[in-house]
Amino acid sequence: MNIKNLPLNDVKPYIKNPRKKYDIKKVADSIKEFGFQQPIVVDTIGTIIVGHGRYEASKYLNLETVPVIIADLPPEKAKAYRIADNKTNEYSDWDNSLLNQEFTDLLDINYDLLKTGFDEEELKKFFDGADLTSVDTSEKDLPEKYELMIELENIEDQESLFNELKERGYNCKVLSF
């Protein structure tokens, strides 16, 4: 796989792309925060196969060049891949327990959760209405602001995590061991 930087003007959107992206600013914010971690995939004449959202975000950010992968696919496979790439993303869901752990880890280092692509309403809903705009995790009262229930498969892991959190100064209570 060969990634090349091409002038944005050399990349052309596929005119019949059936998938529409409604919040290009979120994609642009992601590119600003994390860099271009996924190239745009184009055919041999520079037409986008996948990455229309990244292309639009690049225009929004006024980027001059973008990373691309040039796929050497027959037109029918490029067309099918364009559809498959978008459709297969629909078969994903969140494991809220693991997402909660990831969010908690990020909050512990004062990371702005809005940079994850979730908007304020989604985060408030996820954290049951808590105000995340003023979280200061350097305070020891974070557990009073957020209730977190962690269920682990074995008792040793539960006890270990409970003891670690208590040692770090968090207000913990045992519901059952």
Residue, then its C-alpha position, 0 to 999 in steps of 0.5 A: m500500500n503506497i500513500k502519496n500526498l496529492p494536491l487537494n485539487d487533484v482529488k475529485p469527489y465521486i459525483k454519484n456518491p450515495r452516502k451523505k456526511y452531514d457534519i463535516k466540522k466534526v471530521a475537520d476537528s478530528i483531523k485537526e486533533f489527530g492528524f490525517q490518520q486515514p488516507i482518502v482512497v482514490d482510483t487511478i484518475g483521482t476520483i474518490i472511492v472512500g473518504h468523501g468526508r475527509y475530502e470535504a473536511s480538507k476543503y473546510l480546513n483549506l488544506e493544500t495536499v491530502p494523503v491518498i491511496i491509489a487503488d487499482l480496482p476495476p470500476e465495478k469493484a470501486k463502485a462496490y467498495r464505495i458502497a461496502d465501506n459505508k454500509t459495513n460501518e452501520y454494523s457497529d455499536w458501542d459497548n457502553s461499559l468499555l466506552n465508559q472506561e475509555f471516557t473515564d481514563l480521558l477525564d482522569i487526564n483532563y482530556d476534552l471529550l468533545k474532541t472524540g466526536f461526541d457532542e455535548e448532548e450525547l455526552k450529557k445523555f451518556f453521563d446521565g445529564a452531568d455537566l462535563t464542561s467544567v470537570d476538573t479531575s484534579e479534584k478528589d470530588l470527581p466520584e461525587k459528580y459521577e457515579l460509575m458502576i464497574e462489573l468485572e468477571n472475577i472477584e479478584d479483579q473487582e477487589s483489586l480495582f476497588n482497592e486501587l481506586k480507594e488508594r487514589g482517593y476516590n469515594c468508593k462503595v461496595l454494592s456486592f462482592 
